[in-house]
Amino acid sequence: MIGTGAIGTAVARRLAGSGREVVVWNRTPERAVGTGARVAGSLAEAVEGGDLVLLTLKDHAAVRDCLARLPDLTGRTVVALTTGTAEDARAAERTVTAAGGSYLDAGVQTPPEAIGTDAATFLYSGPRAVFERHASTLALLGTPRFVGERADAAAVWDLALFGVWYDAQLGLLRALDGVRRAGIDVAAFAETAAPQIGHVVTGATATATELTCGEYPAGPADLTEHLTVIRHLIDLRRTGPLGDGGLHAVADRVESLIAGGRGGEGLTATVDG
Ligand SMILES: NC(=O)c1ccc[n+]([C@@H]2O[C@H](COP(=O)([O-])OP(=O)(O)OC[C@H]3O[C@@H](n4cnc5c(N)ncnc54)[C@H](OP(=O)(O)O)[C@@H]3O)[C@@H](O)[C@H]2O)c1
């Protein structure tokens, strides 16, 4: 294991505590102690004896730094438990493959304190056979979810999940700010906001089905009706500190769909094609 920060320490403790033979290396050596794992004297020594190399590093710049110092990874599987972009994942795969190893990208969907519990979920992508070879070890960390053979699938999935949270939370913040500026009790408003988020939760699978099928029924409102509300929202958010949340771009898109004769379709049509 390379990196004993918050995630790395929790992972090392869990694996060592489960009886696995774990060797750790950390850039700052004094932070590598206390996990129950053996501490290696160098990066190369840490990867010498094991076929599974976990990179629990801050970011992909750190991943690149460490991989550059490991030119021979023959027979090893490298898993980056590190948040990054799709290109970060593809670059790491190219580097590891060129060094003779196999690469799995991972998304850490858990805080350190939940590692090793049922509340922890980890996303993995890369060659399925490689994932399956290490699945029993990876399952010790939390529920492993294999999300695709493309190296970048876990990074895209992981970031998209973060995006769902940011959009919902920032939408809530814009709403609370808007009503507060209008002199309305935000706590009372929040009680009515929660069910709105619930509608998105309830409809998530049906929305995904619409996308898969390429059919966009209007539901409770069609695009023409949505456009009226969206324009009012842009106006409400005009003076807020967080901008309109991209609603100008959405309004432009809806207008062009209406102009193309699709005003009777539902909101999912905005991402058609
Ligand atoms: N913590 C969370 O709740 C959480 C949740 C989900 C996802 N994640 C993701 O998990 C990853 C690890 O997070 P963390 O919370 O464990 O981070 P962290 O506590 O900041 O630890 C970062 C680790 O990276 C090492 N490092 C940084 N730059 C390096 C470099 N250039 N070369 C070698 N080592 C380097 C640090 O070594 P030093 O000790 O020498 O600085 C440390 O071991 C991140 O990608 C994070 O986004 C974290």
The ligand as an ORCA input file, in Angstrom:
! r2SCAN-3c Opt
* xyz 0 1
  N     -11.035     11.315      3.309
  C     -12.230     11.129      2.793
  O     -13.283     11.259      3.467
  C     -12.401     10.696      1.353
  C     -13.663     10.309      0.888
  C     -13.810      9.903     -0.446
  C     -12.697      9.920     -1.285
  N     -11.476     10.321     -0.812
  C     -10.349     10.317     -1.746
  O      -9.379      9.367     -1.310
  C      -8.063      9.813     -1.663
  C      -7.214      9.811     -0.405
  O      -7.789     10.744      0.500
  P      -7.227     10.945      1.979
  O      -8.348     11.599      2.724
  O      -6.640      9.705      2.472
  O      -6.069     12.030      1.721
  P      -4.957     12.500      2.758
  O      -5.345     12.158      4.150
  O      -4.680     13.930      2.429
  O      -3.693     11.605      2.368
  C      -3.026     11.866      1.183
  C      -1.886     10.861      1.029
  O      -1.242     11.126     -0.225
  C       0.162     11.256      0.020
  N       0.752     12.134     -0.984
  C       0.296     13.348     -1.393
  N       1.057     13.814     -2.402
  C       2.022     12.872     -2.612
  C       3.090     12.767     -3.527
  N       3.332     13.705     -4.438
  N       3.873     11.652     -3.484
  C       3.644     10.667     -2.566
  N       2.621     10.706     -1.680
  C       1.816     11.802     -1.703
  C       0.260     11.811      1.425
  O       1.546     11.605      1.938
  P       2.127     12.539      3.109
  O       1.667     11.918      4.414
  O       3.593     12.489      2.913
  O       1.555     13.939      2.892
  C      -0.815     10.968      2.104
  O      -0.335      9.670      2.395
  C      -8.231     11.203     -2.279
  O      -8.193     11.096     -3.682
  C      -9.597     11.641     -1.799
  O     -10.193     12.548     -2.726
  C     -11.298     10.700      0.480
*
